[in-house]
């Protein structure tokens, strides 16, 4: 998978995750791409256990779906743990 493809899938998955999870995320464009890319790896990793076919890095038809679900999982986890929240003194 090329870098451009990874970035585009990350952007789409990150945007979809931000639409699905309510509330402000405070992520910019780069943060959204990183969210989607990390979610893509999480979704691919979980999917490889469920379907046990191919490599985690291969592009599959369900790639956007699993990437988005992974990004949603990461976004919910980050919000639940309060990571990335700026604290004012």
PyMOL commands that set and color helices and strands:
alter all, ss='L'
color gray80, all
select helices_A, chain A and resi 3-20+29-51+63-81
alter helices_A, ss='H'
color red, helices_A
deselect
rebuild
show_as cartoon
